[in-house]
Amino acid sequence: MGAVPLNAAPSNPAPLSPAPLTAPIGEVVASRLRDIPDFPVPGVTFKDFTPLLSDGPALRAVVQDISRRYAGRVDVVVGIEARGFILGSAVAYELGIGFVPVRKAGKLPGLTHSAEYDLEYGSAAIEVHADAFAGRARALVMDDVLATGGTAEATCALIEQAGASVEAVEVVLELYFLNGRSKLAGRTVHAMLSL
Ligand code: AMP
């Protein structure tokens, strides 16, 4: 097959500025999450937000909703590996502030702080670069799902160990019955949807 010329018109061009959504943000989120039963282990229902990510107007609405909530209140967004990287970096870009990744143990190349914690399914360790925060940065923690709260709690501890403060924890979805907020007592926690 011959090469496609660079200036060839796409056969099905996507609109450059899709119409903004008017539904409340909780409905936008709820209608774009799907349940994957028995993933990653039997008995766990995985809340998959990739349908939300693949919908341009919905993704924009979610990023703008979060960004409006924290504009002027935070200096840096901290994303939790891996799904917290996606929305977290988009929110940081929208706010014009930096992004710091919290990664699974052994992934970050520089000197790190490390924390171990329990998960809904198993246990894990996460790390942040020790020099990730300049001065007393106010951090917004971002993840897709708040389940038992262990990951967010460990992330907050890492941020404070590294010399920054936690302004808020923001998640797309909170699994209310797992009571993750109890591990984050005294912190500001916001979920776009609570189930
Ligand atoms: P936890 O520490 O229990 O609050 O778990 C939160 C982390 O695990 C988040 O990074 C989530 O992405 C992931 N997670 C836990 N449970 C689920 C679930 N049922 N569906 C999707 N992600 C989950």
Residues whose N, C-alpha, C, O or C-beta is under 5 A from the ligand:
A	BS01	AMP	T45 F46 K47 E81 D118 L119 E120 D143 D144 V145 L146 A147 T148 G149 G150 T151 A152 G180
